[in-house]
């Protein structure tokens, strides 16, 4: 499993130059949050691997759209939403722990059932995907995007508070108390 990781992360960064830093940040935050909720060593290994490649499905989406320096059109946004399903399908063929493609598939599902690709809710979403949902959102908010500058830590927390329906409430509270991500 670990032997594949450098290849997969390099593959992702070739398509999206910002992806490497994002994946590292998401992995670090997810690992710390996973430790806070007492995940086992095996669960942390799966979480760490999935967090590093959670956006691998973006390699199957047109490079112009992925690197577009502005807001997506509705059609482009629908295409980008396919990355979690595409990534899961790509990784499934590698015969890794089945929780890895399941985590990738579900990392944009919202706790209230309004996410994508399948509208899963609550604990029907794998715990690892619920952790990545939080850490991915935080890192995306605190990073520059083609359509906006990075939000500050406090602005990101406020946005996440306003969107709290998207996140596992217990995990979100633990995340908010973590010191590691604070700037």
Secondary structure by P-SEA (a helix, b strand, c coil): cccaaaaaaaaaaaaccaaaaaaaaaaaaaaaaaaaacccaaaaaaaaaaaacccccccccccccccccccccaaaaaaaaaaaaaaaaaaccccccaaaaaaaacccccccccccccccccccccaaaaaaaaaaaaaaaaccccccccccaaaaaaaaaaaccccaaaaaaaaaacccccc
